[in-house]
Amino acid sequence: MSDTHSNNPLHGKTLKIILNELVEHYGWDTLAEFVNINCLKFDPSINSCLKFLRKTPWAREKVEKVYLAMIAKDS
C-alpha cells in the first residue's frame, strides 16, 4: 500500500499547501492565467479560493494539474 502513495506526488499535500506553494511560485496573476476561475482573478485570497476549490472538483483538478506541472518543471 505504501508503494501506491510513494508514486503520488499529491499524497500528504493538503489543498491549502498546494495553493500556497503555487501562489508563492507563480503569483496570483500568473496562476489566474493558468486556471481561469474568478476567485483567482478578482480580489484573490487563500480562504476564498479554498472554499471554491473544495466545492468545485473540476477547478480543483485544474489547480492540481498546474501543481504537478510545477513540480515536474522544478525537478
Buried (B, 14 or more C-beta within 10 A) or exposed (E): EEEEEEEEEBEEBEBBEBBEBBBEBBEBEEBBEBBEBEBBBEEBEEEBBBEBBEEBEEBBEBBBEBBEEBBEEEE
